[in-house]
Amino acid sequence: MSIASIYEPIQEGLGMVEEKLKTFCQVDLPWIAEPLNYVLESSGKRIRPVLTLLAGRFYRYDLERLIPMATAIELFHNATLVHDDAVDKASVRRGKTAVNSLWGEGIAVLLGDYLFSVSADLVCSIGNLRVMRLFSQTLTKISSGQLRETFSAYSWRQNREDYYEQIDSKTASLFTAAAGAGAVLSEAPDEAVEALKNYGHDLGMAFQIIDDILDIIGDEGEMGKPVGSDLLQGTLTLPTILLMENHPGDNLIRELFEKRGGQAEVARVIEMARNSPIVEECYRIAAGFSTQACRALEGLPENACRRSLLDLADYVLERRK
């Protein structure tokens, strides 16, 4: 399955989102235009706005409202990336130098704020109180999740439930909002809105688990960032939590975090993880969330968009970057 075939039912709408994103780079102030262009040209797969468009096509496909919403979701997502990189002092994002490394952490924070404000203005322009509330609740949840992650950095006493709660805030909440907003704006019945929100949530959970697996076993060239970045930043993920569960008497992660170790210590953890069954277990857990996502769609109309959402759940599990 190709990403192009998955996106085919909403290709026209996605093209309109791309054009609208370009308009936000056309500002008269060069100190804003340059970093904006730099961030928004690194397109990625646009999974979140695609969710909005696919969820919005089950009932009344109103592009006049869906395009601003999908664009706002993508701007929101990019704002979180810019802020995350500034907080984490990351040097690379999507194979390119991170904004904070090029312009400094202060500019990165302000650019993220600018993207948040533009996305909020777009959502307000739609005039739907329900999606405004969903947007604001998501911003609160993501912000609280980032604060929690920052305050718990280098704390090795975390379990699976802590991790699931964290990625619910960090990633799944925006997937939920993307799908839920599309459903609301298509005037879907309440049960369909909830079904699509549940799909988005579970897809987001699977997406983040795969992301965390790739941080252990991925190829740096494909991912566009160094392997082991989470460990270097003192962040526990599902693979490292399972590694501690499986090796309680040889806790390399505790040693790494307590000593604030570097690449050599991280390499030891990665080698242990790669030579254990935990990667397979993490894939099994991610597949469980993907299956739950697909089950959420069972009561929805059978059409090309439903097929695309089912294929997207498979694609998320198979991705390598």
C-alpha positions in Angstrom: 0.0 0.0 0.0 1.3 3.5 -0.9 0.7 6.7 1.0 -0.6 8.2 -2.3 -3.3 5.5 -2.6 -4.4 6.1 1.0 -4.7 9.8 0.5 -6.4 9.5 -2.9 -10.0 10.2 -1.7 -9.0 13.6 -0.3 -6.2 14.5 -2.7 -7.9 17.6 -3.9 -8.5 18.8 -0.4 -5.0 18.0 0.7 -3.7 20.1 -2.2 -5.8 23.0 -1.0 -4.3 22.6 2.5 -0.8 22.8 1.0 -1.7 26.0 -0.8 -3.2 27.5 2.3 -0.1 26.7 4.3 2.0 28.5 1.7 0.0 31.7 2.2 1.1 31.8 5.9 4.7 32.1 4.7 4.0 35.2 2.7 4.5 37.8 5.3 6.3 41.1 4.9 8.6 40.6 7.9 11.7 38.6 6.8 12.5 37.5 10.3 9.2 35.7 10.4 9.0 34.6 6.8 12.4 32.9 6.8 11.9 30.5 9.7 8.2 30.0 8.7 9.2 28.8 5.3 11.9 26.7 6.8 9.5 24.9 9.1 6.5 24.5 6.8 8.4 23.3 3.7 9.5 20.2 5.7 6.1 18.7 5.0 6.4 15.2 6.5 3.4 12.9 5.7 0.7 15.4 6.8 -1.1 12.6 8.6 -3.0 14.9 11.0 -4.7 17.1 8.4 -5.4 14.0 6.3 -7.3 12.6 9.3 -9.4 15.8 9.4 -10.2 15.5 5.7 -10.9 11.7 5.7 -13.1 12.0 8.9 -14.9 14.9 7.3 -15.9 13.0 4.1 -18.2 10.4 5.7 -21.1 12.8 5.7 -21.2 16.4 4.5 -17.9 17.1 2.9 -17.7 20.9 3.4 -14.2 22.0 2.2 -14.9 25.6 3.0 -14.8 24.6 6.7 -12.5 21.5 6.5 -9.6 23.2 4.7 -9.1 25.9 7.5 -9.4 23.2 10.1 -7.0 20.8 8.5 -4.5 23.7 8.0 -4.9 24.7 11.6 -4.2 21.2 12.7 -0.9 21.1 10.7 0.2 24.5 12.0 -0.6 23.3 15.5 1.5 20.2 15.0 4.4 22.2 13.7 4.2 24.5 16.6 4.6 21.6 19.0 7.6 20.3 17.1 9.3 23.6 17.2 8.6 24.0 21.0 9.7 20.4 21.7 13.0 20.9 19.9 13.7 24.1 21.8 12.9 22.4 25.2 14.9 19.3 24.3 17.8 21.3 22.7 17.5 19.0 19.7 19.9 19.7 16.9 18.0 17.9 14.0 14.4 17.6 12.9 13.3 15.7 9.8 16.9 15.4 8.6 17.4 19.2 8.8 19.0 21.5 11.4 16.4 22.3 14.0 15.0 25.8 14.3 16.5 26.4 17.7 20.0 25.4 16.4 19.7 27.9 13.5 18.0 30.9 15.2 18.3 30.1 18.9 15.9 28.8 21.5 14.2 32.2 22.1 13.3 32.6 18.4 12.1 28.9 18.3 9.8 29.5 21.3 8.4 32.7 19.8 7.9 31.0 16.4 6.0 28.2 18.0 3.8 30.7 19.8 3.2 32.5 16.4 2.2 29.1 14.8 -0.2 28.4 17.8 -1.8 31.8 17.5 -2.3 31.5 13.7 -3.8 28.1 14.0 -6.2 29.3 16.8 -7.2 32.2 14.6 -8.0 29.8 11.7 -10.1 27.6 14.0 -12.0 30.6 15.3 -12.7 31.7 11.7 -14.7 28.6 11.1 -17.2 29.7 13.8 -18.0 26.4 15.3 -17.9 26.5 19.1 -17.5 22.7 19.4 -14.3 22.6 17.4 -13.0 25.7 19.2 -13.4 23.9 22.5 -11.8 20.7 21.2 -8.9 22.8 19.9 -8.4 24.5 23.2 -8.7 21.3 25.2 -6.1 19.7 23.0 -3.7 22.6 23.5 -4.1 22.3 27.3 -3.5 18.6 27.2 -0.4 18.7 25.0 1.1 21.6 27.1 0.5 19.7 30.3 2.0 16.6 28.8 5.1 18.4 27.7 5.5 19.9 31.2 5.1 16.5 32.7 7.7 15.0 30.4 10.1 17.8 31.2 9.7 17.5 35.0 10.0 13.7 34.9 13.2 13.8 32.7 15.9 11.3 33.9 13.4 9.7 36.3 13.6 5.9 35.7 10.9 5.0 38.1 8.0 5.1 35.6 5.8 2.3 34.4 3.7 1.4 31.4 0.6 3.3 32.6 2.7 6.4 33.1 4.0 6.0 29.6 0.5 5.5 28.1 -0.8 8.6 29.9 2.2 10.6 28.6 1.8 9.6 24.9 -2.0 10.1 25.2 -1.2 13.8 26.0 1.8 14.1 23.8 0.6 12.6 20.5 -2.8 10.8 20.6 -4.6 14.0 21.7 -3.9 15.8 18.5 -4.8 12.7 16.4 -8.1 12.6 18.4 -8.7 16.3 17.7 -7.9 16.0 14.0 -10.4 13.2 13.4 -13.0 14.6 15.8 -12.9 18.1 14.3 -13.4 16.6 10.8 -16.3 14.6 12.0 -18.0 17.5 13.7 -17.6 19.8 10.7 -19.1 17.2 8.5 -22.2 17.3 10.7 -21.7 13.6 11.6 -24.0 12.1 14.2 -22.6 12.1 17.8 -21.9 8.3 17.7 -19.9 8.8 14.5 -17.9 11.7 16.0 -17.0 9.5 19.0 -16.1 6.6 16.8 -13.7 8.8 14.7 -12.2 10.4 17.9 -11.6 6.9 19.2 -10.0 5.9 15.9 -7.8 9.0 16.0 -6.8 8.3 19.7 -5.8 4.7 19.1 -4.0 5.5 15.8 -2.0 8.2 17.7 -1.1 5.7 20.4 0.2 3.2 17.8 2.0 6.0 15.9 3.9 7.1 19.0 4.9 3.6 20.0 6.3 3.0 16.5 8.1 6.3 16.8 9.7 5.1 20.1 10.6 1.7 18.6 12.4 3.5 15.7 14.3 5.5 18.2 15.9 2.2 19.3 16.2 0.2 16.0 15.7 2.8 13.3 18.2 4.0 10.7 19.4 7.6 11.4 19.5 8.4 7.7 15.8 7.4 7.2 14.5 9.0 10.4 16.4 12.3 10.0 17.5 12.3 13.6 20.0 10.4 15.8 19.0 7.0 17.2 18.7 7.0 21.0 17.6 10.7 21.2 15.0 10.0 23.8 17.5 8.3 26.1 19.9 11.2 25.7 17.2 13.6 26.8 16.3 11.4 29.8 12.9 10.3 28.4 11.6 6.8 29.1 9.6 5.1 26.3 7.9 1.8 26.0 11.0 -0.1 24.8 13.1 1.1 27.6 10.4 0.5 30.2 10.0 -3.1 29.0 13.8 -3.4 29.0 13.9 -2.5 32.7 11.0 -4.9 33.4 12.9 -7.7 31.7 16.3 -7.0 33.3 15.6 -5.7 36.8 19.1 -6.9 38.0 21.0 -5.1 35.2 19.3 -1.7 35.0 21.5 0.1 32.4 18.9 2.8 32.1 19.0 3.7 35.8 22.7 3.9 35.5 22.5 6.0 32.4 20.0 8.5 33.9 21.7 8.8 37.3 25.1 9.5 35.7 23.6 11.6 32.9 25.5 9.4 30.5 26.3 10.1 26.9 26.5 8.2 23.6 28.6 5.3 24.9 26.1 4.5 27.6 23.1 5.0 25.2 24.7 2.6 22.8 24.9 -0.1 25.5 21.2 0.3 26.2 20.3 0.1 22.5 22.4 -3.0 22.0 20.7 -4.7 24.9 17.3 -3.7 23.6 18.0 -4.9 20.1 19.2 -8.3 21.4 16.1 -8.9 23.4 12.4 -9.7 22.7 11.2 -6.3 23.8 11.1 -4.8 20.2 8.7 -7.6 19.1 6.6 -7.0 22.2 6.4 -3.3 21.5 5.3 -4.0 17.9 2.6 -6.3 19.3 1.3 -3.6 21.6 1.3 -1.0 18.8 -0.6 -3.5 16.6 -3.2 -3.9 19.4 -3.9 -0.1 19.4 -4.0 -0.2 15.6 -6.6 -3.0 15.7 -8.7 -1.0 18.2 -8.6 2.0 15.9 -9.9 -0.1 13.1 -12.7 -1.6 15.2 -13.9 1.9 16.0 -14.8 2.4 12.4 -17.1 -0.6 12.2 -20.4 1.4 12.5 -19.4 4.0 9.9 -20.5 4.0 6.3 -18.5 1.7 4.0 -16.8 4.0 1.5 -13.3 4.9 0.1 -12.5 7.0 3.2 -13.2 4.2 5.6 -10.9 2.0 3.5 -8.2 4.7 3.6 -8.4 4.9 7.4 -8.1 1.1 7.7 -5.0 1.2 5.4 -3.6 4.2 7.3 -3.7 2.1 10.5 -1.6 -0.6 8.7 0.8 2.0 7.2 1.5 3.5 10.7 2.7 0.1 11.9 4.9 -0.4 8.8 6.6 3.0 8.6 10.3 3.4 9.0 10.6 7.1 9.7 
